[in-house]
Amino acid sequence: MKSERILTGIIALCGLGLVIYASNFDAPISYDSVGPRAFPILIMGLITASAAYLTVRPSIMFEPVELGWSKHLVFKIALCALALTLYAALFELLGFIIATTLLTIALGKLFKGKTLPTIITACVLGITTYYLFDRVLDVPLPMGLLG
């Protein structure tokens, strides 16, 4: 229970910082009258409020869950954080499809997925989400090495 409150407290503080950061955002071109800062402020405000509530809620309202922290679990969490950091760092260089495919394979293997289904799923996910963002939602994504 204590680790849950610590984590939600950290999320609330990070969310508050992102709300402040988003409130200072000013784009040179605005597509709507509200401007580009409304969506991030709304989402981060909801995340911050939810995390703050989870941090201070009375302990009688939930049943405590013990995570059983072990070296193996912490190692997996660190590997997951490393994979996400590499994804963010290599996103533009490799492009969306390759970076997403590699991240999906890494996370699939981290969670003990079978190799062939993990690779197939990663390729399908990378290609279909690129198509969805690029063609359907009209959100340009970097092609990287494929461009």
C-alpha positions in Angstrom: 0.0 0.0 0.0 2.8 2.4 0.8 4.5 1.9 -2.6 1.1 2.6 -4.3 0.8 5.9 -2.5 4.4 6.8 -3.3 3.9 6.0 -7.0 0.6 7.9 -7.3 2.2 10.8 -5.5 5.1 10.9 -8.0 2.6 10.7 -10.9 0.6 13.6 -9.4 3.7 15.8 -9.1 4.8 14.9 -12.6 1.3 15.6 -13.9 1.2 19.0 -12.1 4.6 19.9 -13.7 3.3 18.9 -17.1 0.1 21.0 -16.6 2.3 24.0 -15.9 4.5 23.2 -18.9 1.4 22.8 -21.2 -0.1 26.1 -20.0 2.9 28.0 -21.2 2.8 26.2 -24.6 2.3 28.6 -27.5 2.2 27.4 -31.1 2.8 29.8 -34.0 -0.1 28.3 -36.0 -3.4 27.4 -34.3 -6.1 25.3 -36.1 -8.9 26.1 -33.7 -10.0 28.9 -31.4 -9.1 27.0 -28.2 -5.5 26.6 -29.3 -3.1 23.7 -28.9 -2.8 23.8 -25.2 -6.3 22.8 -24.2 -6.0 19.1 -24.9 -2.7 18.5 -22.9 -4.0 20.6 -20.0 -7.2 18.7 -19.9 -5.6 15.2 -20.1 -2.8 16.0 -17.6 -5.3 17.7 -15.3 -7.4 14.6 -15.2 -4.3 12.4 -14.6 -3.1 14.7 -11.9 -6.4 14.9 -10.1 -6.9 11.1 -10.3 -3.4 10.4 -9.0 -3.8 13.0 -6.2 -7.0 11.3 -5.1 -5.4 7.9 -5.1 -2.5 9.3 -3.0 -4.7 10.7 -0.2 -7.8 8.4 -0.3 -8.6 6.7 3.0 -7.1 3.3 3.3 -10.5 1.8 4.3 -11.7 2.3 0.7 -9.4 -0.3 -0.8 -7.8 -3.7 -0.1 -4.0 -3.5 0.1 -2.1 -5.3 -2.6 1.5 -6.4 -1.9 3.5 -6.4 -5.0 6.3 -8.6 -3.7 9.2 -6.6 -4.9 12.0 -8.8 -6.0 15.3 -8.3 -7.8 13.8 -10.0 -10.9 10.7 -7.6 -10.9 12.9 -4.5 -10.5 15.2 -5.8 -13.3 12.2 -6.2 -15.6 10.9 -2.7 -14.8 14.3 -1.3 -15.5 14.5 -3.2 -18.8 11.1 -1.9 -19.8 12.1 1.7 -18.9 15.3 1.3 -21.0 13.3 -0.1 -24.0 10.9 2.9 -23.8 13.8 5.3 -23.5 15.5 3.8 -26.6 12.2 4.0 -28.4 11.9 7.7 -27.8 15.6 8.3 -28.6 15.5 6.3 -31.9 12.0 7.2 -33.0 12.9 9.8 -35.7 16.2 8.1 -36.8 14.6 4.6 -37.4 11.1 5.8 -38.2 7.8 4.9 -36.6 7.4 1.4 -38.2 10.9 0.1 -37.4 11.0 1.7 -33.9 7.6 0.4 -33.0 8.3 -3.0 -34.3 11.5 -3.3 -32.3 9.9 -2.0 -29.1 7.0 -4.5 -29.5 9.4 -7.4 -30.0 11.5 -6.3 -26.9 8.4 -5.9 -24.7 6.9 -9.2 -26.0 10.1 -11.1 -25.2 10.4 -9.3 -21.8 6.9 -10.7 -20.9 7.9 -14.2 -22.1 6.1 -14.2 -25.5 6.9 -16.8 -28.0 9.4 -15.6 -30.6 7.5 -16.1 -33.9 4.1 -14.8 -32.7 5.9 -11.8 -31.1 7.6 -10.9 -34.3 4.5 -11.3 -36.4 2.4 -9.2 -34.0 5.1 -6.6 -33.8 5.3 -6.2 -37.6 1.5 -6.1 -38.0 1.2 -3.5 -35.1 4.0 -1.3 -36.6 2.5 -1.3 -40.1 -1.2 -1.0 -39.2 -0.7 1.8 -36.6 1.4 3.7 -39.1 -1.3 3.4 -41.7 -3.9 4.4 -39.2 -2.1 7.5 -38.1 -0.8 8.5 -41.6 -3.8 7.8 -43.7 -6.9 7.7 -41.5 -6.0 10.3 -38.8 -3.8 12.3 -41.1 -1.0 12.5 -38.5 2.4 12.5 -40.2 4.9 10.2 -38.7 8.6 9.8 -39.4 9.6 7.2 -42.0 13.2 7.1 -40.9 15.2 4.4 -42.6 12.2 3.4 -44.8 11.7 6.9 -46.2 
